[in-house]
Amino acid sequence: MATVKSKKTLVGLDIGSTEIKAVELAPSPSSDKGYVISGYGIREINPQQPLKDTIKEMFETQAGRGQTSGG
């Protein structure tokens, strides 16, 4: 019986006082032991909007993948 190892995408999240930064890492197609950046995003924190909504929007929109936005 063969064993299949599955690497998953990783996400790093930095929540600062004025903005949220995220980076998405995917398994490297050229190496069994590495990762490459497959997406990133920076969003300004809107004090009138719940933080969880800002984070959710960043991950749901394409603008959160490889772009920045002023919220």
N, C-alpha and C positions, 0 to 999 in steps of 0.2 A: 504494500500500500504506500503510495507516494504522499509526502507531506508538502503542502503548498503554503508558503509563507506570504502573507499579505501585508504590505506596508500601507499605512494609512496617511492621509494628509494631516499635517500638524498646523496649528494656528497659535501664534503668539499675539498677545494683547497687552498694550501699554496704556493705562488710563491715567492721564495727567490731570492737572488742574484746569487746563484750557482746551485740550484736545485729546482725541483717542487715536492711537496708531495700532494697526494690525498688519501682520505679515502671515502669508500662507506658504507653507513648505510642502512640496510634493516629492515623492521618491524620485531620485535621479534616474533617467532612462539609460544612462551610460554606466551606472555603477550599482552594485547590490548594497552598498553601505553608505550612500550619501543622499542628500536632499538638495533641491533647487528651489529658489523663490518662484512661486507660480502666481502670486498676487500680493498686493499690498493696498493699504488705504489709510488715509488721515482725515479725520473729521473734527471740526471745531465743536466744542461742547456748548450747547444752547442751554442757558440756565432755566429757561421756561419749559424745557422738554425733559421728561424723565431720562436718565442716563441709559436705562435698558432699551428705550425706544431708539436712541441714537445708535447704539451698538447693533440693534436688530436691523435698522435701515442700512447700515454700512455693509452688513453681510447679505442682505437681500437684493441690493441694487448692483448693477454692473459697475457703477461709478466707484464702488468699494473695491474693485479688482483692478489695481494698477493705476489708480488715479487719486487725486486729492479733491476735497470738496469743502466749501466754506459753510456747510450746514444749512 
